[in-house]
Amino acid sequence: MLRIVPFGTIGDAASTARLTSLYDSRALAWLTKRTGAPAVTSDGTGLVPGYFVVLDDGSSPQVTAWRATPRSSRRLRPGDVVTARVERWTRA
């Protein structure tokens, strides 16, 4: 795994606080359990709904970016050796 790149930032500081509490609530527990809660930007002014994970399988000079949820990308670090199960729609 070469790199993890956040895609999309939504909200502002006020809506980030509201959405964070909503993701922590019972109303969205099913979604948070399935995908993980969106990450909060370092300055606290937005939510990052997902990531691109850049993988190099060594078979060609090109690398591929795949969409990943916050939950699936939480423990990844550049340099990790990973096995990915992907779908056609997750390719960037």
Gaussian input, Z-matrix of N, CA and C with variables (Angstrom, degrees):
# hf/3-21g

backbone

0 1
 N
 C     1     B1
 C     2     B2     1     A1
 N     3     B3     2     A2     1     D1
 C     4     B4     3     A3     2     D2
 C     5     B5     4     A4     3     D3
 N     6     B6     5     A5     4     D4
 C     7     B7     6     A6     5     D5
 C     8     B8     7     A7     6     D6
 N     9     B9     8     A8     7     D7
 C    10    B10     9     A9     8     D8
 C    11    B11    10    A10     9     D9
 N    12    B12    11    A11    10    D10
 C    13    B13    12    A12    11    D11
 C    14    B14    13    A13    12    D12
 N    15    B15    14    A14    13    D13
 C    16    B16    15    A15    14    D14
 C    17    B17    16    A16    15    D15
 N    18    B18    17    A17    16    D16
 C    19    B19    18    A18    17    D17
 C    20    B20    19    A19    18    D18
 N    21    B21    20    A20    19    D19
 C    22    B22    21    A21    20    D20
 C    23    B23    22    A22    21    D21
 N    24    B24    23    A23    22    D22
 C    25    B25    24    A24    23    D23
 C    26    B26    25    A25    24    D24
 N    27    B27    26    A26    25    D25
 C    28    B28    27    A27    26    D26
 C    29    B29    28    A28    27    D27
 N    30    B30    29    A29    28    D28
 C    31    B31    30    A30    29    D29
 C    32    B32    31    A31    30    D30
 N    33    B33    32    A32    31    D31
 C    34    B34    33    A33    32    D32
 C    35    B35    34    A34    33    D33
 N    36    B36    35    A35    34    D34
 C    37    B37    36    A36    35    D35
 C    38    B38    37    A37    36    D36
 N    39    B39    38    A38    37    D37
 C    40    B40    39    A39    38    D38
 C    41    B41    40    A40    39    D39
 N    42    B42    41    A41    40    D40
 C    43    B43    42    A42    41    D41
 C    44    B44    43    A43    42    D42
 N    45    B45    44    A44    43    D43
 C    46    B46    45    A45    44    D44
 C    47    B47    46    A46    45    D45
 N    48    B48    47    A47    46    D46
 C    49    B49    48    A48    47    D47
 C    50    B50    49    A49    48    D48
 N    51    B51    50    A50    49    D49
 C    52    B52    51    A51    50    D50
 C    53    B53    52    A52    51    D51
 N    54    B54    53    A53    52    D52
 C    55    B55    54    A54    53    D53
 C    56    B56    55    A55    54    D54
 N    57    B57    56    A56    55    D55
 C    58    B58    57    A57    56    D56
 C    59    B59    58    A58    57    D57
 N    60    B60    59    A59    58    D58
 C    61    B61    60    A60    59    D59
 C    62    B62    61    A61    60    D60
 N    63    B63    62    A62    61    D61
 C    64    B64    63    A63    62    D62
 C    65    B65    64    A64    63    D63
 N    66    B66    65    A65    64    D64
 C    67    B67    66    A66    65    D65
 C    68    B68    67    A67    66    D66
 N    69    B69    68    A68    67    D67
 C    70    B70    69    A69    68    D68
 C    71    B71    70    A70    69    D69
 N    72    B72    71    A71    70    D70
 C    73    B73    72    A72    71    D71
 C    74    B74    73    A73    72    D72
 N    75    B75    74    A74    73    D73
 C    76    B76    75    A75    74    D74
 C    77    B77    76    A76    75    D75
 N    78    B78    77    A77    76    D76
 C    79    B79    78    A78    77    D77
 C    80    B80    79    A79    78    D78
 N    81    B81    80    A80    79    D79
 C    82    B82    81    A81    80    D80
 C    83    B83    82    A82    81    D81
 N    84    B84    83    A83    82    D82
 C    85    B85    84    A84    83    D83
 C    86    B86    85    A85    84    D84
 N    87    B87    86    A86    85    D85
 C    88    B88    87    A87    86    D86
 C    89    B89    88    A88    87    D87
 N    90    B90    89    A89    88    D88
 C    91    B91    90    A90    89    D89
 C    92    B92    91    A91    90    D90
 N    93    B93    92    A92    91    D91
 C    94    B94    93    A93    92    D92
 C    95    B95    94    A94    93    D93
 N    96    B96    95    A95    94    D94
 C    97    B97    96    A96    95    D95
 C    98    B98    97    A97    96    D96
 N    99    B99    98    A98    97    D97
 C   100   B100    99    A99    98    D98
 C   101   B101   100   A100    99    D99
 N   102   B102   101   A101   100   D100
 C   103   B103   102   A102   101   D101
 C   104   B104   103   A103   102   D102
 N   105   B105   104   A104   103   D103
 C   106   B106   105   A105   104   D104
 C   107   B107   106   A106   105   D105
 N   108   B108   107   A107   106   D106
 C   109   B109   108   A108   107   D107
 C   110   B110   109   A109   108   D108
 N   111   B111   110   A110   109   D109
 C   112   B112   111   A111   110   D110
 C   113   B113   112   A112   111   D111
 N   114   B114   113   A113   112   D112
 C   115   B115   114   A114   113   D113
 C   116   B116   115   A115   114   D114
 N   117   B117   116   A116   115   D115
 C   118   B118   117   A117   116   D116
 C   119   B119   118   A118   117   D117
 N   120   B120   119   A119   118   D118
 C   121   B121   120   A120   119   D119
 C   122   B122   121   A121   120   D120
 N   123   B123   122   A122   121   D121
 C   124   B124   123   A123   122   D122
 C   125   B125   124   A124   123   D123
 N   126   B126   125   A125   124   D124
 C   127   B127   126   A126   125   D125
 C   128   B128   127   A127   126   D126
 N   129   B129   128   A128   127   D127
 C   130   B130   129   A129   128   D128
 C   131   B131   130   A130   129   D129
 N   132   B132   131   A131   130   D130
 C   133   B133   132   A132   131   D131
 C   134   B134   133   A133   132   D132
 N   135   B135   134   A134   133   D133
 C   136   B136   135   A135   134   D134
 C   137   B137   136   A136   135   D135
 N   138   B138   137   A137   136   D136
 C   139   B139   138   A138   137   D137
 C   140   B140   139   A139   138   D138
 N   141   B141   140   A140   139   D139
 C   142   B142   141   A141   140   D140
 C   143   B143   142   A142   141   D141
 N   144   B144   143   A143   142   D142
 C   145   B145   144   A144   143   D143
 C   146   B146   145   A145   144   D144
 N   147   B147   146   A146   145   D145
 C   148   B148   147   A147   146   D146
 C   149   B149   148   A148   147   D147
 N   150   B150   149   A149   148   D148
 C   151   B151   150   A150   149   D149
 C   152   B152   151   A151   150   D150
 N   153   B153   152   A152   151   D151
 C   154   B154   153   A153   152   D152
 C   155   B155   154   A154   153   D153
 N   156   B156   155   A155   154   D154
 C   157   B157   156   A156   155   D155
 C   158   B158   157   A157   156   D156
 N   159   B159   158   A158   157   D157
 C   160   B160   159   A159   158   D158
 C   161   B161   160   A160   159   D159
 N   162   B162   161   A161   160   D160
 C   163   B163   162   A162   161   D161
 C   164   B164   163   A163   162   D162
 N   165   B165   164   A164   163   D163
 C   166   B166   165   A165   164   D164
 C   167   B167   166   A166   165   D165
 N   168   B168   167   A167   166   D166
 C   169   B169   168   A168   167   D167
 C   170   B170   169   A169   168   D168
 N   171   B171   170   A170   169   D169
 C   172   B172   171   A171   170   D170
 C   173   B173   172   A172   171   D171
 N   174   B174   173   A173   172   D172
 C   175   B175   174   A174   173   D173
 C   176   B176   175   A175   174   D174
 N   177   B177   176   A176   175   D175
 C   178   B178   177   A177   176   D176
 C   179   B179   178   A178   177   D177
 N   180   B180   179   A179   178   D178
 C   181   B181   180   A180   179   D179
 C   182   B182   181   A181   180   D180
 N   183   B183   182   A182   181   D181
 C   184   B184   183   A183   182   D182
 C   185   B185   184   A184   183   D183
 N   186   B186   185   A185   184   D184
 C   187   B187   186   A186   185   D185
 C   188   B188   187   A187   186   D186
 N   189   B189   188   A188   187   D187
 C   190   B190   189   A189   188   D188
 C   191   B191   190   A190   189   D189
 N   192   B192   191   A191   190   D190
 C   193   B193   192   A192   191   D191
 C   194   B194   193   A193   192   D192
 N   195   B195   194   A194   193   D193
 C   196   B196   195   A195   194   D194
 C   197   B197   196   A196   195   D195
 N   198   B198   197   A197   196   D196
 C   199   B199   198   A198   197   D197
 C   200   B200   199   A199   198   D198
 N   201   B201   200   A200   199   D199
 C   202   B202   201   A201   200   D200
 C   203   B203   202   A202   201   D201
 N   204   B204   203   A203   202   D202
 C   205   B205   204   A204   203   D203
 C   206   B206   205   A205   204   D204
 N   207   B207   206   A206   205   D205
 C   208   B208   207   A207   206   D206
 C   209   B209   208   A208   207   D207
 N   210   B210   209   A209   208   D208
 C   211   B211   210   A210   209   D209
 C   212   B212   211   A211   210   D210
 N   213   B213   212   A212   211   D211
 C   214   B214   213   A213   212   D212
 C   215   B215   214   A214   213   D213
 N   216   B216   215   A215   214   D214
 C   217   B217   216   A216   215   D215
 C   218   B218   217   A217   216   D216
 N   219   B219   218   A218   217   D217
 C   220   B220   219   A219   218   D218
 C   221   B221   220   A220   219   D219
 N   222   B222   221   A221   220   D220
 C   223   B223   222   A222   221   D221
 C   224   B224   223   A223   222   D222
 N   225   B225   224   A224   223   D223
 C   226   B226   225   A225   224   D224
 C   227   B227   226   A226   225   D225
 N   228   B228   227   A227   226   D226
 C   229   B229   228   A228   227   D227
 C   230   B230   229   A229   228   D228
 N   231   B231   230   A230   229   D229
 C   232   B232   231   A231   230   D230
 C   233   B233   232   A232   231   D231
 N   234   B234   233   A233   232   D232
 C   235   B235   234   A234   233   D233
 C   236   B236   235   A235   234   D234
 N   237   B237   236   A236   235   D235
 C   238   B238   237   A237   236   D236
 C   239   B239   238   A238   237   D237
 N   240   B240   239   A239   238   D238
 C   241   B241   240   A240   239   D239
 C   242   B242   241   A241   240   D240
 N   243   B243   242   A242   241   D241
 C   244   B244   243   A243   242   D242
 C   245   B245   244   A244   243   D243
 N   246   B246   245   A245   244   D244
 C   247   B247   246   A246   245   D245
 C   248   B248   247   A247   246   D246
 N   249   B249   248   A248   247   D247
 C   250   B250   249   A249   248   D248
 C   251   B251   250   A250   249   D249
 N   252   B252   251   A251   250   D250
 C   253   B253   252   A252   251   D251
 C   254   B254   253   A253   252   D252
 N   255   B255   254   A254   253   D253
 C   256   B256   255   A255   254   D254
 C   257   B257   256   A256   255   D255
 N   258   B258   257   A257   256   D256
 C   259   B259   258   A258   257   D257
 C   260   B260   259   A259   258   D258
 N   261   B261   260   A260   259   D259
 C   262   B262   261   A261   260   D260
 C   263   B263   262   A262   261   D261
 N   264   B264   263   A263   262   D262
 C   265   B265   264   A264   263   D263
 C   266   B266   265   A265   264   D264
 N   267   B267   266   A266   265   D265
 C   268   B268   267   A267   266   D266
 C   269   B269   268   A268   267   D267
 N   270   B270   269   A269   268   D268
 C   271   B271   270   A270   269   D269
 C   272   B272   271   A271   270   D270
 N   273   B273   272   A272   271   D271
 C   274   B274   273   A273   272   D272
 C   275   B275   274   A274   273   D273

   B1=1.4281
   B2=1.5152
   B3=1.3342
   B4=1.4500
   B5=1.5224
   B6=1.3267
   B7=1.4549
   B8=1.5241
   B9=1.3338
   B10=1.4596
   B11=1.5193
   B12=1.3368
   B13=1.4542
   B14=1.5290
   B15=1.3406
   B16=1.4648
   B17=1.5200
   B18=1.3337
   B19=1.4562
   B20=1.5100
   B21=1.2950
   B22=1.4511
   B23=1.5117
   B24=1.2928
   B25=1.4552
   B26=1.5170
   B27=1.3090
   B28=1.4580
   B29=1.5188
   B30=1.3180
   B31=1.4526
   B32=1.5109
   B33=1.3147
   B34=1.4569
   B35=1.5236
   B36=1.3136
   B37=1.4685
   B38=1.5298
   B39=1.3300
   B40=1.4685
   B41=1.5212
   B42=1.3387
   B43=1.4607
   B44=1.5246
   B45=1.3348
   B46=1.4659
   B47=1.5181
   B48=1.3152
   B49=1.4652
   B50=1.5273
   B51=1.3358
   B52=1.4645
   B53=1.5274
   B54=1.3294
   B55=1.4601
   B56=1.5250
   B57=1.3295
   B58=1.4603
   B59=1.5127
   B60=1.3212
   B61=1.4698
   B62=1.5327
   B63=1.3263
   B64=1.4626
   B65=1.5277
   B66=1.3350
   B67=1.4600
   B68=1.5255
   B69=1.3134
   B70=1.4608
   B71=1.5286
   B72=1.3258
   B73=1.4597
   B74=1.5271
   B75=1.3206
   B76=1.4643
   B77=1.5227
   B78=1.3400
   B79=1.4639
   B80=1.5321
   B81=1.3102
   B82=1.4633
   B83=1.5274
   B84=1.3223
   B85=1.4697
   B86=1.5260
   B87=1.3234
   B88=1.4709
   B89=1.5258
   B90=1.3377
   B91=1.4631
   B92=1.5295
   B93=1.3221
   B94=1.4570
   B95=1.5206
   B96=1.3234
   B97=1.4618
   B98=1.5287
   B99=1.3165
   B100=1.4671
   B101=1.5193
   B102=1.3231
   B103=1.4683
   B104=1.5158
   B105=1.3139
   B106=1.4554
   B107=1.5198
   B108=1.2916
   B109=1.4652
   B110=1.5183
   B111=1.3344
   B112=1.4622
   B113=1.5220
   B114=1.3013
   B115=1.4603
   B116=1.5232
   B117=1.3068
   B118=1.4565
   B119=1.5264
   B120=1.3306
   B121=1.4593
   B122=1.5272
   B123=1.3223
   B124=1.4650
   B125=1.5221
   B126=1.3359
   B127=1.4628
   B128=1.5287
   B129=1.3360
   B130=1.4579
   B131=1.5072
   B132=1.3252
   B133=1.4591
   B134=1.5174
   B135=1.3110
   B136=1.4554
   B137=1.5179
   B138=1.3160
   B139=1.4524
   B140=1.5197
   B141=1.3068
   B142=1.4632
   B143=1.5217
   B144=1.3438
   B145=1.4637
   B146=1.5209
   B147=1.3088
   B148=1.4578
   B149=1.5150
   B150=1.3140
   B151=1.4599
   B152=1.5196
   B153=1.3048
   B154=1.4519
   B155=1.5213
   B156=1.3159
   B157=1.4534
   B158=1.5252
   B159=1.3253
   B160=1.4618
   B161=1.5246
   B162=1.3392
   B163=1.4585
   B164=1.5225
   B165=1.3056
   B166=1.4639
   B167=1.5197
   B168=1.3372
   B169=1.4640
   B170=1.5256
   B171=1.3169
   B172=1.4540
   B173=1.5093
   B174=1.3338
   B175=1.4546
   B176=1.5262
   B177=1.3359
   B178=1.4626
   B179=1.5253
   B180=1.3408
   B181=1.4627
   B182=1.5352
   B183=1.3227
   B184=1.4601
   B185=1.5262
   B186=1.3245
   B187=1.4657
   B188=1.5188
   B189=1.3113
   B190=1.4485
   B191=1.5213
   B192=1.3238
   B193=1.4635
   B194=1.5205
   B195=1.3169
   B196=1.4579
   B197=1.5225
   B198=1.3328
   B199=1.4620
   B200=1.5214
   B201=1.3308
   B202=1.4638
   B203=1.5212
   B204=1.2975
   B205=1.4595
   B206=1.5225
   B207=1.3284
   B208=1.4630
   B209=1.5277
   B210=1.3220
   B211=1.4696
   B212=1.5338
   B213=1.3257
   B214=1.4643
   B215=1.5187
   B216=1.3198
   B217=1.4684
   B218=1.5228
   B219=1.3186
   B220=1.4665
   B221=1.5259
   B222=1.3163
   B223=1.4666
   B224=1.5301
   B225=1.3257
   B226=1.4633
   B227=1.5148
   B228=1.3112
   B229=1.4666
   B230=1.5194
   B231=1.3358
   B232=1.4655
   B233=1.5262
   B234=1.3188
   B235=1.4490
   B236=1.5193
   B237=1.3391
   B238=1.4605
   B239=1.5241
   B240=1.3108
   B241=1.4586
   B242=1.5202
   B243=1.3309
   B244=1.4559
   B245=1.5198
   B246=1.3044
   B247=1.4571
   B248=1.5172
   B249=1.3237
   B250=1.4647
   B251=1.5198
   B252=1.2989
   B253=1.4611
   B254=1.5165
   B255=1.3091
   B256=1.4528
   B257=1.5221
   B258=1.3022
   B259=1.4507
   B260=1.5250
   B261=1.3244
   B262=1.4591
   B263=1.5346
   B264=1.3382
   B265=1.4606
   B266=1.5250
   B267=1.3360
   B268=1.4684
   B269=1.5310
   B270=1.3207
   B271=1.4625
   B272=1.5161
   B273=1.3072
   B274=1.4657
   B275=1.5165
   A1=106.89
   A2=115.56
   A3=119.50
   A4=114.19
   A5=116.09
   A6=118.37
   A7=110.84
   A8=115.77
   A9=122.62
   A10=106.74
   A11=116.45
   A12=121.46
   A13=108.82
   A14=118.38
   A15=119.19
   A16=110.43
   A17=117.48
   A18=119.88
   A19=109.40
   A20=114.12
   A21=120.54
   A22=113.62
   A23=116.52
   A24=122.34
   A25=105.90
   A26=116.06
   A27=119.41
   A28=109.52
   A29=115.72
   A30=121.40
   A31=115.45
   A32=113.37
   A33=124.07
   A34=106.38
   A35=117.84
   A36=120.28
   A37=112.36
   A38=117.54
   A39=120.35
   A40=111.76
   A41=116.85
   A42=119.04
   A43=111.03
   A44=117.34
   A45=120.44
   A46=110.36
   A47=117.15
   A48=120.77
   A49=110.80
   A50=117.05
   A51=120.63
   A52=111.30
   A53=117.12
   A54=120.56
   A55=111.79
   A56=116.71
   A57=120.03
   A58=110.32
   A59=117.47
   A60=119.89
   A61=110.40
   A62=117.64
   A63=120.52
   A64=110.69
   A65=117.45
   A66=119.95
   A67=111.76
   A68=117.56
   A69=121.50
   A70=112.39
   A71=117.53
   A72=121.60
   A73=111.56
   A74=115.43
   A75=121.45
   A76=111.20
   A77=117.40
   A78=120.87
   A79=112.27
   A80=116.93
   A81=120.22
   A82=113.02
   A83=116.75
   A84=119.96
   A85=111.53
   A86=117.45
   A87=121.19
   A88=111.17
   A89=117.28
   A90=120.91
   A91=110.85
   A92=116.09
   A93=120.23
   A94=110.62
   A95=116.73
   A96=120.32
   A97=111.12
   A98=115.95
   A99=119.94
   A100=112.99
   A101=117.69
   A102=120.49
   A103=114.04
   A104=117.57
   A105=120.94
   A106=108.96
   A107=116.81
   A108=120.65
   A109=109.30
   A110=117.41
   A111=118.67
   A112=110.60
   A113=115.95
   A114=120.43
   A115=109.53
   A116=116.58
   A117=122.15
   A118=107.79
   A119=116.47
   A120=119.85
   A121=109.70
   A122=116.39
   A123=120.58
   A124=112.99
   A125=117.44
   A126=119.31
   A127=112.69
   A128=117.66
   A129=121.71
   A130=115.32
   A131=117.69
   A132=119.91
   A133=113.92
   A134=118.71
   A135=120.16
   A136=111.95
   A137=114.43
   A138=121.58
   A139=109.40
   A140=116.52
   A141=122.33
   A142=106.49
   A143=118.34
   A144=120.05
   A145=115.29
   A146=118.55
   A147=119.78
   A148=111.46
   A149=115.19
   A150=120.83
   A151=110.51
   A152=115.36
   A153=121.73
   A154=106.09
   A155=116.64
   A156=122.18
   A157=106.11
   A158=116.51
   A159=121.37
   A160=108.42
   A161=114.94
   A162=121.28
   A163=110.83
   A164=115.57
   A165=122.32
   A166=107.04
   A167=115.86
   A168=118.65
   A169=112.70
   A170=117.09
   A171=121.33
   A172=115.01
   A173=118.11
   A174=120.13
   A175=113.57
   A176=117.40
   A177=120.44
   A178=108.72
   A179=117.05
   A180=118.78
   A181=113.27
   A182=117.61
   A183=121.07
   A184=110.61
   A185=114.95
   A186=120.77
   A187=107.81
   A188=116.80
   A189=121.59
   A190=109.62
   A191=116.00
   A192=121.53
   A193=108.52
   A194=116.07
   A195=122.67
   A196=108.72
   A197=116.38
   A198=120.29
   A199=109.15
   A200=114.95
   A201=120.31
   A202=109.47
   A203=116.07
   A204=121.21
   A205=109.44
   A206=117.51
   A207=119.58
   A208=112.15
   A209=117.10
   A210=120.21
   A211=111.54
   A212=116.86
   A213=118.81
   A214=113.03
   A215=117.30
   A216=119.35
   A217=113.20
   A218=117.85
   A219=122.36
   A220=113.74
   A221=117.23
   A222=120.42
   A223=113.70
   A224=117.76
   A225=120.31
   A226=112.27
   A227=115.41
   A228=122.67
   A229=108.04
   A230=117.88
   A231=119.39
   A232=110.71
   A233=115.76
   A234=121.94
   A235=113.79
   A236=116.93
   A237=119.98
   A238=110.30
   A239=116.16
   A240=121.83
   A241=105.81
   A242=116.78
   A243=120.77
   A244=110.51
   A245=115.02
   A246=122.66
   A247=105.68
   A248=116.45
   A249=120.54
   A250=110.65
   A251=115.22
   A252=121.49
   A253=105.49
   A254=116.90
   A255=120.88
   A256=110.55
   A257=114.84
   A258=123.33
   A259=107.81
   A260=116.52
   A261=120.51
   A262=111.83
   A263=117.82
   A264=121.24
   A265=113.82
   A266=118.11
   A267=120.00
   A268=112.68
   A269=116.68
   A270=119.94
   A271=111.13
   A272=116.10
   A273=120.51
   A274=110.09
   D1=128.84
   D2=-175.32
   D3=-94.78
   D4=-41.93
   D5=-172.16
   D6=-160.09
   D7=152.38
   D8=172.83
   D9=-119.59
   D10=123.98
   D11=-176.11
   D12=-123.51
   D13=122.81
   D14=177.53
   D15=-67.52
   D16=144.44
   D17=173.23
   D18=-121.37
   D19=136.00
   D20=177.33
   D21=67.48
   D22=135.41
   D23=171.85
   D24=-129.84
   D25=130.23
   D26=-178.89
   D27=-120.10
   D28=147.74
   D29=171.79
   D30=91.52
   D31=-179.24
   D32=174.72
   D33=-131.84
   D34=-174.74
   D35=-174.77
   D36=-59.18
   D37=-44.01
   D38=-177.98
   D39=-67.87
   D40=-46.77
   D41=-179.12
   D42=-69.93
   D43=-30.13
   D44=176.59
   D45=-62.44
   D46=-43.26
   D47=178.30
   D48=-62.81
   D49=-42.89
   D50=179.14
   D51=-65.98
   D52=-45.64
   D53=-178.74
   D54=-66.70
   D55=-36.78
   D56=177.97
   D57=-61.93
   D58=-43.78
   D59=178.51
   D60=-67.75
   D61=-33.50
   D62=177.66
   D63=-66.42
   D64=-43.31
   D65=177.91
   D66=-64.48
   D67=-27.03
   D68=178.33
   D69=-83.87
   D70=-7.42
   D71=-175.64
   D72=-83.63
   D73=168.42
   D74=177.32
   D75=-67.35
   D76=-27.12
   D77=-177.00
   D78=-61.09
   D79=-36.24
   D80=-179.16
   D81=-113.04
   D82=19.53
   D83=-179.53
   D84=-57.85
   D85=-38.22
   D86=-179.85
   D87=-62.94
   D88=-40.42
   D89=-179.02
   D90=-71.54
   D91=-43.79
   D92=179.04
   D93=-62.44
   D94=-39.09
   D95=179.03
   D96=-65.33
   D97=-37.21
   D98=-176.89
   D99=-77.27
   D100=-44.52
   D101=-172.07
   D102=-114.74
   D103=-15.68
   D104=-172.56
   D105=87.82
   D106=152.04
   D107=178.29
   D108=-74.74
   D109=145.03
   D110=175.94
   D111=-58.13
   D112=145.94
   D113=177.93
   D114=-76.91
   D115=147.76
   D116=176.20
   D117=-90.61
   D118=136.97
   D119=178.94
   D120=-61.21
   D121=158.98
   D122=-175.14
   D123=-60.42
   D124=-28.71
   D125=179.13
   D126=-92.24
   D127=1.03
   D128=176.24
   D129=75.27
   D130=14.41
   D131=-175.35
   D132=-105.20
   D133=12.69
   D134=178.97
   D135=-174.01
   D136=168.17
   D137=177.62
   D138=-111.54
   D139=143.19
   D140=175.73
   D141=-105.02
   D142=110.12
   D143=-174.44
   D144=-75.38
   D145=-16.48
   D146=-179.28
   D147=-173.96
   D148=-175.38
   D149=-174.65
   D150=-138.51
   D151=157.97
   D152=164.43
   D153=-101.68
   D154=130.69
   D155=175.69
   D156=-107.73
   D157=120.20
   D158=-176.93
   D159=-93.58
   D160=119.61
   D161=-176.61
   D162=-116.21
   D163=146.61
   D164=175.04
   D165=-127.57
   D166=111.61
   D167=-179.29
   D168=-89.28
   D169=-0.58
   D170=175.81
   D171=78.95
   D172=3.45
   D173=-176.54
   D174=-89.90
   D175=-12.84
   D176=179.35
   D177=-155.48
   D178=169.12
   D179=179.41
   D180=-73.75
   D181=-8.23
   D182=-179.92
   D183=-93.05
   D184=148.69
   D185=173.46
   D186=-111.02
   D187=162.01
   D188=-177.33
   D189=-125.73
   D190=138.16
   D191=174.58
   D192=-101.86
   D193=134.60
   D194=179.30
   D195=-121.93
   D196=142.46
   D197=176.43
   D198=-74.37
   D199=141.49
   D200=179.55
   D201=-141.46
   D202=148.09
   D203=177.71
   D204=-77.92
   D205=161.71
   D206=175.48
   D207=-55.10
   D208=-40.13
   D209=-178.31
   D210=-64.07
   D211=-45.71
   D212=-175.95
   D213=-73.48
   D214=-20.68
   D215=-178.35
   D216=-103.31
   D217=-1.48
   D218=-174.41
   D219=-58.51
   D220=-41.32
   D221=-174.58
   D222=-95.30
   D223=0.33
   D224=-177.36
   D225=-80.12
   D226=144.83
   D227=175.64
   D228=-136.33
   D229=146.25
   D230=176.56
   D231=-53.68
   D232=136.05
   D233=-178.62
   D234=98.49
   D235=-14.29
   D236=177.94
   D237=-64.36
   D238=143.99
   D239=170.99
   D240=-92.82
   D241=124.71
   D242=-173.99
   D243=-128.99
   D244=157.60
   D245=168.20
   D246=-115.87
   D247=124.31
   D248=-175.26
   D249=-113.20
   D250=137.47
   D251=169.91
   D252=-108.01
   D253=113.61
   D254=-172.16
   D255=-124.55
   D256=162.85
   D257=175.83
   D258=-119.45
   D259=159.04
   D260=179.97
   D261=-55.94
   D262=-38.66
   D263=-176.59
   D264=-72.62
   D265=-13.89
   D266=-179.75
   D267=-87.58
   D268=-4.41
   D269=-178.90
   D270=-79.15
   D271=138.21
   D272=-179.73
   D273=-98.77

